[in-house]
Amino acid sequence: MTITYTPRGVCSQAFRIEVEDDVIRSVQVVGGCSGNLQGLSALLRGMRVEDAIQRLDGIRCGTKPTSCPDQLAQALKTAL
């Protein structure tokens, strides 16, 4: 399954997430903080969708009510 998601309230412009058998196979992010998002993508690879949601959901960026990790969790919720 491929999830294409447009995040809201963050610098990133788009997410493309490949999920197979409830496991994240790849994460590609357009825009945002390149180094941080490359690291996050590498850490998520091979992780179960539910585990990633549990770890990322609700993370905030400064005073913003959301963050790129939180928006990734929102995108992953569509895979459940």
N, C-alpha and C positions, 0 to 999 in steps of 0.2 A: 504494500500500500504506500502511495506517495501522498504526503500531506503538503499542500501549498497553502501558506497562511500569511496574511498581511497583518503585522503587529500594529498595535495602537499605543500611542503615548511614549514611544521610544525612538531612538535614532535609526535603528534597523528598519529597512524598507520591506523585506520579504524573507520568509523562511521556506526551505524545501527540505522535508524530512522523510527519509525512507524507513519504513517499519516493516519487518517481516517476522511473523510468528511472535508478536508482542515484544520484539527486541528492536531497538534502534540500530539501524545499519549505517546511516549517514545523516549528517545535518549540514546544510549549506545556508549561509546567511548573506544577504545583500545589504550593505551599509553597516553602520554601527562601528564599534571599536574592534578593529580587525584582529588584533592579537588576543584580546579577551575572548572574542567569539570563536576564534580558531581553537583556543584552549578548551572552551566549553564544549565545542563540537567533538573534540578528541575524547574528552572525558565521558560524553554521553554515548559514544559508539560502543555497542555491545551491551548497553544497560537496558533492563526491562522498562517498558513504558511507565508502568505504575510506580516504579522506584524513582524514575526521573521526575515525574509529576510531584511525588511526595517531597522530593528534595528542593525543587525549584519554585513551586507554587507559593506566591505571597512575598517573594523577595522584592524589595524596593530599591530604586536607584535614587539616592539622595532624598529630596523631598517629593519626588514623583510617586504616585500611588502604585506604580508598576516598574518593571525593568525588562531587559531582554530575557533573562532567565525565566521570569514570571510569564512573559509572553510565549516563550517556548513551552512552558507547562500548559498554557491555554491551548496552544496548537496541538499538543500531544493528547489533550483530553478528547479531541475529535476522533482519535484512533480507538477509543474505548467503546 
